[in-house]
Amino acid sequence: MASYDLIVIGTGPGGYVGAIRAAQLGMKVAVVEKKPTLGGTCLNVGCMPSKALLHASELFEEAEHSFAKMGIGVPTPKLDLPAMMKFKQEGIDGNVKGVDFLMKKNKIDVLRGTGKVLGTGRVEVKAADGKTEIFETKNIVIASGSDVTRLKGIEIDEKRIVSSTGALSLDKVPEKLVVIGAGVIGLELGSVWRRLGAQVTVVEFLDRILPGMDGEIVRQFQRILEKQGIAFKLGAKVTAVDASGKKLKAQIESAAGGGAETLEADVVLVAVGRVPFTDGLGLKEAGVALDNRGRIQTDAHFATTVPGVYAIGDVIAGPMLAHKAEDEGVAVAEILAGQSGHVNYDVIPGVVYTTPEVASVGKTEEDLKAAGIAYTVGKFPFTANGRSKVNQTTDGMVKILADARTDRVLGVHIVGREAGEMIHEAAVLMEFGGSAEDLARTCHAHPTRSEAIKEAALSVGKRAIHM
């Protein structure tokens, strides 16, 4: 019976990063993976392939609509969808091979099969051929990730009624696409297919898009998306999808009840969120407790209710974000090595990779009002930013929230080009407890979009220069 210091179940960003950090700290480590390739949902059917299609579709749209304005004369671009999908797959393959290399480099064993926790110190791995093997280990980390949330009565076939997985591999552009859910996944994939020619309608149960993000920012963002051609039906729910005909027929009702209508579609994308993946892990039998939302219960050190068994990433509480899982993987490895690993959950950026992007870190105005915290606000629009003006990419704004008493930055929210890159300036500042004044007095290169962050910080003190 093979023995390890640590066995990690799952090789998504949380699992493989945690395994690498543990190996760096001198542990003998193995990872368990049931899929043919490493990297989990993120690398194979999530973050990475969606970004490839977002990038390619953005360039396709720019070639069609923006090049001429810049004096670049090109023929009307033609979509070669199989070639675009090959481009996407090449990106996936490169990243997956990279994780394979990192496992070998760090001398981490890859155990192929489905992992099951047998209790403290024992993991069963069932291979695809049904053969099982039991491994001993001092510690176990569950990093099994999440699965798509399904809607009762709407059967996902990944051809016409699809999850994010199917939406990344359509063999033709749908004439009409109905997206159920106005969260990050729905808006990103809806944007991809809208750029490639689909008529997109997003149906959202709530009365707003992007739940949890700053309200003012998402209202502006919704207007931008509507201007791009995406239609929204907010405060509405899809009660059924009739797949018996050539066209799908989605039954839509008001979330408050009544007011039914039918939307025709070639494809319906179900993007109402994700749920922790815990099936088949043997958690109940092993005594690993779950909370009322199906997440694994852990303490501040990621320990479950079973000694020697830990959990990170999408299977525990907190945002279902790859980088959050990565930080937890590093933290738990350091804790097991006797160090002081930790994650600052107040400074975890979130990004929507549309065009323009939306990025956020820290508290929203709604958060601060609910907590009764007095705050000041600084805003700066990209219409007043020199670099954005000359590039004619002026949609959006930067918004900074600071403590009214101490001036400490509590939240930063951006809608605009490259927002996902710019947000990390704010994240670093907030990790060090920085103030709006600190940010305002930091010299920024000119001309850059990042100057809008400095101007928003100046605006906190009512002294923005270019507005």
MOMOCOR-V732077 format. One record per residue. RES is the residue in one letter. PHI is phi in whole degrees, 0 to 359 (none if undefined). OMEGA is omega in whole degrees, -180 to 180 (none if undefined). BURIAL is b if it has 24 or more other ideal C-beta (glycine too) atoms within 12 Angstrom, else e. Layout:
# MOMOCOR-V732077
res->RES phi->PHI omega->OMEGA burial->BURIAL
res->RES phi->PHI omega->OMEGA burial->BURIAL
This chain:
# MOMOCOR-V732077
res->M phi->none omega->-180 burial->e
res->A phi->294 omega->-177 burial->e
res->S phi->232 omega->-177 burial->e
res->Y phi->225 omega->170 burial->b
res->D phi->281 omega->-178 burial->b
res->L phi->211 omega->169 burial->b
res->I phi->242 omega->178 burial->b
res->V phi->253 omega->178 burial->b
res->I phi->265 omega->-178 burial->b
res->G phi->111 omega->-177 burial->b
res->T phi->239 omega->169 burial->b
res->G phi->289 omega->-178 burial->b
res->P phi->307 omega->179 burial->b
res->G phi->294 omega->-176 burial->b
res->G phi->293 omega->-176 burial->b
res->Y phi->288 omega->178 burial->b
res->V phi->292 omega->177 burial->b
res->G phi->299 omega->179 burial->b
res->A phi->296 omega->179 burial->b
res->I phi->297 omega->-179 burial->b
res->R phi->296 omega->179 burial->b
res->A phi->296 omega->178 burial->b
res->A phi->295 omega->177 burial->b
res->Q phi->301 omega->-178 burial->e
res->L phi->273 omega->173 burial->b
res->G phi->95 omega->-179 burial->e
res->M phi->275 omega->170 burial->b
res->K phi->273 omega->-167 burial->e
res->V phi->235 omega->170 burial->b
res->A phi->228 omega->173 burial->b
res->V phi->240 omega->178 burial->b
res->V phi->248 omega->180 burial->b
res->E phi->220 omega->-179 burial->b
res->K phi->272 omega->-179 burial->b
res->K phi->277 omega->-179 burial->b
res->P phi->296 omega->-178 burial->e
res->T phi->239 omega->177 burial->b
res->L phi->278 omega->175 burial->b
res->G phi->109 omega->176 burial->b
res->G phi->66 omega->180 burial->b
res->T phi->303 omega->-173 burial->b
res->C phi->305 omega->-175 burial->b
res->L phi->283 omega->-171 burial->b
res->N phi->264 omega->-175 burial->b
res->V phi->222 omega->-177 burial->b
res->G phi->218 omega->-173 burial->b
res->C phi->310 omega->-171 burial->b
res->M phi->289 omega->179 burial->b
res->P phi->297 omega->179 burial->b
res->S phi->293 omega->179 burial->b
res->K phi->291 omega->176 burial->b
res->A phi->297 omega->-179 burial->b
res->L phi->288 omega->176 burial->b
res->L phi->298 omega->-179 burial->b
res->H phi->295 omega->-177 burial->b
res->A phi->295 omega->-179 burial->b
res->S phi->290 omega->177 burial->b
res->E phi->295 omega->179 burial->b
res->L phi->294 omega->178 burial->b
res->F phi->301 omega->-179 burial->b
res->E phi->291 omega->179 burial->b
res->E phi->297 omega->179 burial->b
res->A phi->298 omega->-178 burial->e
res->E phi->281 omega->-169 burial->e
res->H phi->243 omega->-171 burial->e
res->S phi->247 omega->-175 burial->e
res->F phi->300 omega->-176 burial->e
res->A phi->300 omega->180 burial->e
res->K phi->297 omega->-179 burial->e
res->M phi->264 omega->179 burial->e
res->G phi->81 omega->179 burial->e
res->I phi->254 omega->-179 burial->e
res->G phi->265 omega->178 burial->e
res->V phi->225 omega->175 burial->e
res->P phi->298 omega->177 burial->e
res->T phi->302 omega->-176 burial->e
res->P phi->294 omega->177 burial->e
res->K phi->246 omega->-178 burial->e
res->L phi->278 omega->171 burial->b
res->D phi->247 omega->-173 burial->e
res->L phi->298 omega->177 burial->b
res->P phi->302 omega->178 burial->e
res->A phi->293 omega->177 burial->e
res->M phi->295 omega->178 burial->b
res->M phi->292 omega->176 burial->b
res->K phi->294 omega->176 burial->e
res->F phi->303 omega->178 burial->b
res->K phi->299 omega->-177 burial->b
res->Q phi->293 omega->177 burial->b
res->E phi->299 omega->176 burial->e
res->G phi->295 omega->178 burial->b
res->I phi->299 omega->-177 burial->b
res->D phi->300 omega->180 burial->e
res->G phi->297 omega->-180 burial->e
res->N phi->291 omega->-180 burial->b
res->V phi->296 omega->177 burial->b
res->K phi->297 omega->177 burial->e
res->G phi->297 omega->178 burial->e
res->V phi->291 omega->175 burial->b
res->D phi->305 omega->-180 burial->b
res->F phi->299 omega->-178 burial->e
res->L phi->294 omega->176 burial->b
res->M phi->297 omega->-180 burial->b
res->K phi->294 omega->-178 burial->e
res->K phi->302 omega->-177 burial->e
res->N phi->264 omega->176 burial->b
res->K phi->57 omega->178 burial->e
res->I phi->262 omega->179 burial->b
res->D phi->283 omega->176 burial->b
res->V phi->254 omega->180 burial->b
res->L phi->262 omega->-175 burial->b
res->R phi->275 omega->179 burial->b
res->G phi->146 omega->-180 burial->b
res->T phi->267 omega->-178 burial->b
res->G phi->274 omega->178 burial->b
res->K phi->219 omega->179 burial->b
res->V phi->278 omega->179 burial->b
res->L phi->262 omega->-178 burial->b
res->G phi->121 omega->-179 burial->b
res->T phi->302 omega->170 burial->e
res->G phi->82 omega->-177 burial->b
res->R phi->220 omega->178 burial->b
res->V phi->231 omega->175 burial->b
res->E phi->262 omega->176 burial->b
res->V phi->239 omega->-180 burial->b
res->K phi->256 omega->-178 burial->b
res->A phi->285 omega->-178 burial->e
res->A phi->299 omega->180 burial->e
res->D phi->276 omega->178 burial->e
res->G phi->92 omega->180 burial->e
res->K phi->289 omega->180 burial->e
res->T phi->245 omega->177 burial->e
res->E phi->218 omega->-179 burial->b
res->I phi->250 omega->-179 burial->b
res->F phi->238 omega->176 burial->b
res->E phi->266 omega->-180 burial->b
res->T phi->204 omega->177 burial->b
res->K phi->289 omega->-178 burial->b
res->N phi->219 omega->178 burial->b
res->I phi->233 omega->172 burial->b
res->V phi->242 omega->177 burial->b
res->I phi->270 omega->-180 burial->b
res->A phi->224 omega->-171 burial->b
res->S phi->276 omega->172 burial->b
res->G phi->77 omega->-174 burial->b
res->S phi->221 omega->179 burial->b
res->D phi->232 omega->180 burial->b
res->V phi->292 omega->173 burial->b
res->T phi->281 omega->180 burial->b
res->R phi->257 omega->178 burial->e
res->L phi->258 omega->-179 burial->b
res->K phi->301 omega->177 burial->e
res->G phi->85 omega->178 burial->e
res->I phi->243 omega->-174 burial->b
res->E phi->273 omega->178 burial->e
res->I phi->278 omega->178 burial->b
res->D phi->250 omega->-180 burial->e
res->E phi->61 omega->174 burial->e
res->K phi->240 omega->177 burial->e
res->R phi->251 omega->173 burial->b
res->I phi->254 omega->-167 burial->b
res->V phi->238 omega->166 burial->b
res->S phi->267 omega->177 burial->b
res->S phi->301 omega->180 burial->b
res->T phi->300 omega->179 burial->b
res->G phi->293 omega->-179 burial->b
res->A phi->293 omega->178 burial->b
res->L phi->274 omega->-173 burial->b
res->S phi->223 omega->177 burial->b
res->L phi->298 omega->-177 burial->b
res->D phi->270 omega->172 burial->e
res->K phi->206 omega->-180 burial->e
res->V phi->284 omega->178 burial->b
res->P phi->292 omega->175 burial->b
res->E phi->294 omega->178 burial->e
res->K phi->230 omega->179 burial->b
res->L phi->239 omega->173 burial->b
res->V phi->255 omega->179 burial->b
res->V phi->254 omega->177 burial->b
res->I phi->265 omega->-179 burial->b
res->G phi->114 omega->-179 burial->b
res->A phi->256 omega->173 burial->b
res->G phi->271 omega->-176 burial->b
res->V phi->300 omega->-175 burial->b
res->I phi->296 omega->-179 burial->b
res->G phi->298 omega->-178 burial->b
res->L phi->288 omega->179 burial->b
res->E phi->295 omega->-177 burial->b
res->L phi->288 omega->173 burial->b
res->G phi->299 omega->178 burial->b
res->S phi->296 omega->179 burial->b
res->V phi->304 omega->-173 burial->b
res->W phi->284 omega->174 burial->b
res->R phi->296 omega->179 burial->b
res->R phi->297 omega->-177 burial->b
res->L phi->275 omega->173 burial->b
res->G phi->124 omega->-179 burial->b
res->A phi->281 omega->170 burial->b
res->Q phi->269 omega->-170 burial->b
res->V phi->249 omega->173 burial->b
res->T phi->237 omega->180 burial->b
res->V phi->254 omega->180 burial->b
res->V phi->251 omega->-177 burial->b
res->E phi->230 omega->-179 burial->b
res->F phi->296 omega->-180 burial->b
res->L phi->281 omega->-180 burial->b
res->D phi->268 omega->-178 burial->e
res->R phi->206 omega->175 burial->b
res->I phi->264 omega->176 burial->b
res->L phi->48 omega->178 burial->b
res->P phi->306 omega->178 burial->b
res->G phi->96 omega->177 burial->b
res->M phi->272 omega->-177 burial->b
res->D phi->301 omega->-174 burial->b
res->G phi->300 omega->-179 burial->b
res->E phi->296 omega->180 burial->b
res->I phi->297 omega->-176 burial->b
res->V phi->287 omega->175 burial->b
res->R phi->295 omega->177 burial->b
res->Q phi->294 omega->-180 burial->b
res->F phi->297 omega->179 burial->b
res->Q phi->299 omega->178 burial->b
res->R phi->298 omega->178 burial->e
res->I phi->295 omega->180 burial->b
res->L phi->295 omega->178 burial->b
res->E phi->296 omega->178 burial->e
res->K phi->297 omega->178 burial->e
res->Q phi->284 omega->177 burial->b
res->G phi->118 omega->178 burial->e
res->I phi->275 omega->179 burial->b
res->A phi->263 omega->-179 burial->b
res->F phi->237 omega->169 burial->b
res->K phi->238 omega->-177 burial->b
res->L phi->266 omega->-177 burial->b
res->G phi->62 omega->-176 burial->e
res->A phi->223 omega->-180 burial->b
res->K phi->224 omega->174 burial->b
res->V phi->267 omega->-176 burial->b
res->T phi->267 omega->180 burial->b
res->A phi->195 omega->173 burial->b
res->V phi->230 omega->178 burial->b
res->D phi->273 omega->-178 burial->e
res->A phi->254 omega->-174 burial->b
res->S phi->283 omega->-177 burial->e
res->G phi->258 omega->178 burial->e
res->K phi->295 omega->176 burial->e
res->K phi->256 omega->172 burial->e
res->L phi->287 omega->177 burial->b
res->K phi->234 omega->-179 burial->b
res->A phi->267 omega->179 burial->b
res->Q phi->271 omega->-176 burial->b
res->I phi->247 omega->175 burial->b
res->E phi->229 omega->172 burial->e
res->S phi->297 omega->178 burial->e
res->A phi->300 omega->179 burial->e
res->A phi->278 omega->-179 burial->e
res->G phi->106 omega->177 burial->e
res->G phi->82 omega->177 burial->e
res->G phi->65 omega->-176 burial->e
res->A phi->287 omega->172 burial->e
res->E phi->212 omega->-180 burial->e
res->T phi->241 omega->175 burial->e
res->L phi->249 omega->174 burial->b
res->E phi->277 omega->179 burial->b
res->A phi->206 omega->171 burial->b
res->D phi->273 omega->179 burial->b
res->V phi->221 omega->172 burial->b
res->V phi->243 omega->178 burial->b
res->L phi->259 omega->176 burial->b
res->V phi->269 omega->-176 burial->b
res->A phi->225 omega->-176 burial->b
res->V phi->259 omega->176 burial->b
res->G phi->121 omega->-179 burial->b
res->R phi->225 omega->180 burial->b
res->V phi->235 omega->179 burial->e
res->P phi->303 omega->178 burial->b
res->F phi->264 omega->-179 burial->b
res->T phi->233 omega->-178 burial->b
res->D phi->296 omega->174 burial->e
res->G phi->76 omega->-179 burial->e
res->L phi->273 omega->179 burial->b
res->G phi->73 omega->-173 burial->b
res->L phi->293 omega->-178 burial->b
res->K phi->298 omega->-179 burial->e
res->E phi->295 omega->-179 burial->e
res->A phi->281 omega->-180 burial->b
res->G phi->93 omega->178 burial->e
res->V phi->278 omega->-174 burial->b
res->A phi->279 omega->174 burial->e
res->L phi->248 omega->175 burial->b
res->D phi->270 omega->-175 burial->e
res->N phi->288 omega->176 burial->e
res->R phi->251 omega->177 burial->e
res->G phi->79 omega->179 burial->b
res->R phi->268 omega->178 burial->b
res->I phi->288 omega->179 burial->b
res->Q phi->284 omega->177 burial->b
res->T phi->224 omega->174 burial->b
res->D phi->267 omega->-176 burial->e
res->A phi->295 omega->-180 burial->e
res->H phi->252 omega->176 burial->b
res->F phi->70 omega->179 burial->b
res->A phi->279 omega->176 burial->b
res->T phi->273 omega->180 burial->b
res->T phi->282 omega->177 burial->e
res->V phi->251 omega->-179 burial->b
res->P phi->305 omega->178 burial->e
res->G phi->83 omega->179 burial->b
res->V phi->245 omega->-177 burial->b
res->Y phi->237 omega->179 burial->b
res->A phi->213 omega->-179 burial->b
res->I phi->216 omega->171 burial->b
res->G phi->79 omega->-173 burial->b
res->D phi->293 omega->-179 burial->b
res->V phi->278 omega->178 burial->b
res->I phi->242 omega->-178 burial->b
res->A phi->295 omega->178 burial->b
res->G phi->112 omega->-178 burial->b
res->P phi->297 omega->179 burial->b
res->M phi->275 omega->-177 burial->b
res->L phi->232 omega->-178 burial->b
res->A phi->302 omega->-176 burial->b
res->H phi->288 omega->173 burial->b
res->K phi->295 omega->178 burial->b
res->A phi->297 omega->179 burial->b
res->E phi->300 omega->-180 burial->b
res->D phi->297 omega->177 burial->b
res->E phi->292 omega->178 burial->b
res->G phi->298 omega->177 burial->b
res->V phi->296 omega->-177 burial->b
res->A phi->298 omega->-177 burial->b
res->V phi->292 omega->177 burial->b
res->A phi->297 omega->-180 burial->b
res->E phi->291 omega->177 burial->b
res->I phi->297 omega->179 burial->b
res->L phi->296 omega->179 burial->b
res->A phi->272 omega->179 burial->b
res->G phi->86 omega->178 burial->e
res->Q phi->264 omega->-175 burial->e
res->S phi->253 omega->179 burial->e
res->G phi->294 omega->178 burial->b
res->H phi->204 omega->176 burial->e
res->V phi->232 omega->177 burial->b
res->N phi->270 omega->-176 burial->e
res->Y phi->287 omega->176 burial->e
res->D phi->279 omega->-177 burial->e
res->V phi->230 omega->175 burial->b
res->I phi->239 omega->-178 burial->b
res->P phi->292 omega->172 burial->b
res->G phi->231 omega->-176 burial->b
res->V phi->226 omega->170 burial->b
res->V phi->253 omega->-169 burial->b
res->Y phi->268 omega->174 burial->b
res->T phi->274 omega->171 burial->b
res->T phi->234 omega->-1 burial->b
res->P phi->287 omega->177 burial->b
res->E phi->276 omega->171 burial->b
res->V phi->238 omega->180 burial->b
res->A phi->224 omega->-175 burial->b
res->S phi->211 omega->172 burial->b
res->V phi->214 omega->179 burial->b
res->G phi->86 omega->-172 burial->b
res->K phi->277 omega->172 burial->b
res->T phi->267 omega->175 burial->b
res->E phi->300 omega->-180 burial->b
res->E phi->297 omega->177 burial->e
res->D phi->300 omega->-175 burial->e
res->L phi->292 omega->177 burial->b
res->K phi->296 omega->-179 burial->e
res->A phi->296 omega->-179 burial->e
res->A phi->274 omega->180 burial->e
res->G phi->70 omega->-179 burial->e
res->I phi->266 omega->177 burial->e
res->A phi->287 omega->-175 burial->e
res->Y phi->216 omega->173 burial->b
res->T phi->244 omega->-175 burial->b
res->V phi->235 omega->171 burial->b
res->G phi->234 omega->-179 burial->b
res->K phi->228 omega->175 burial->b
res->F phi->210 omega->-178 burial->b
res->P phi->274 omega->177 burial->b
res->F phi->289 omega->174 burial->b
res->T phi->297 omega->-180 burial->e
res->A phi->256 omega->-179 burial->b
res->N phi->262 omega->-174 burial->b
res->G phi->303 omega->-179 burial->e
res->R phi->298 omega->180 burial->b
res->S phi->294 omega->179 burial->b
res->K phi->298 omega->-175 burial->e
res->V phi->291 omega->178 burial->e
res->N phi->271 omega->-178 burial->e
res->Q phi->55 omega->177 burial->e
res->T phi->231 omega->-170 burial->b
res->T phi->262 omega->178 burial->b
res->D phi->295 omega->170 burial->b
res->G phi->108 omega->-174 burial->b
res->M phi->196 omega->171 burial->b
res->V phi->246 omega->-180 burial->b
res->K phi->227 omega->-179 burial->b
res->I phi->241 omega->178 burial->b
res->L phi->247 omega->-178 burial->b
res->A phi->232 omega->178 burial->b
res->D phi->298 omega->-175 burial->b
res->A phi->295 omega->-177 burial->e
res->R phi->270 omega->-173 burial->e
res->T phi->257 omega->-176 burial->e
res->D phi->72 omega->178 burial->b
res->R phi->296 omega->180 burial->b
res->V phi->287 omega->-177 burial->b
res->L phi->253 omega->180 burial->b
res->G phi->194 omega->176 burial->b
res->V phi->225 omega->-175 burial->b
res->H phi->224 omega->-175 burial->b
res->I phi->227 omega->164 burial->b
res->V phi->239 omega->-176 burial->b
res->G phi->165 omega->177 burial->b
res->R phi->301 omega->177 burial->b
res->E phi->61 omega->178 burial->b
res->A phi->302 omega->-179 burial->b
res->G phi->295 omega->175 burial->b
res->E phi->275 omega->-176 burial->e
res->M phi->289 omega->-172 burial->b
res->I phi->296 omega->-174 burial->b
res->H phi->287 omega->172 burial->b
res->E phi->301 omega->179 burial->b
res->A phi->291 omega->-179 burial->b
res->A phi->297 omega->178 burial->b
res->V phi->298 omega->178 burial->e
res->L phi->304 omega->-176 burial->b
res->M phi->289 omega->176 burial->b
res->E phi->298 omega->180 burial->e
res->F phi->264 omega->178 burial->e
res->G phi->68 omega->-175 burial->e
res->G phi->288 omega->-179 burial->b
res->S phi->255 omega->173 burial->b
res->A phi->299 omega->178 burial->b
res->E phi->298 omega->177 burial->b
res->D phi->302 omega->-178 burial->b
res->L phi->293 omega->-179 burial->b
res->A phi->295 omega->-178 burial->b
res->R phi->264 omega->177 burial->e
res->T phi->270 omega->-178 burial->e
res->C phi->292 omega->179 burial->e
res->H phi->249 omega->180 burial->b
res->A phi->296 omega->180 burial->e
res->H phi->238 omega->1 burial->e
res->P phi->263 omega->175 burial->e
res->T phi->221 omega->174 burial->b
res->R phi->294 omega->-178 burial->b
res->S phi->297 omega->176 burial->b
res->E phi->301 omega->178 burial->b
res->A phi->296 omega->177 burial->b
res->I phi->291 omega->177 burial->b
res->K phi->300 omega->-179 burial->b
res->E phi->296 omega->177 burial->b
res->A phi->296 omega->177 burial->b
res->A phi->294 omega->174 burial->b
res->L phi->298 omega->-179 burial->b
res->S phi->294 omega->175 burial->b
res->V phi->303 omega->178 burial->b
res->G phi->266 omega->178 burial->b
res->K phi->57 omega->179 burial->e
res->R phi->220 omega->175 burial->e
res->A phi->303 omega->-175 burial->b
res->I phi->275 omega->-170 burial->e
res->H phi->259 omega->179 burial->b
res->M phi->216 omega->none burial->e
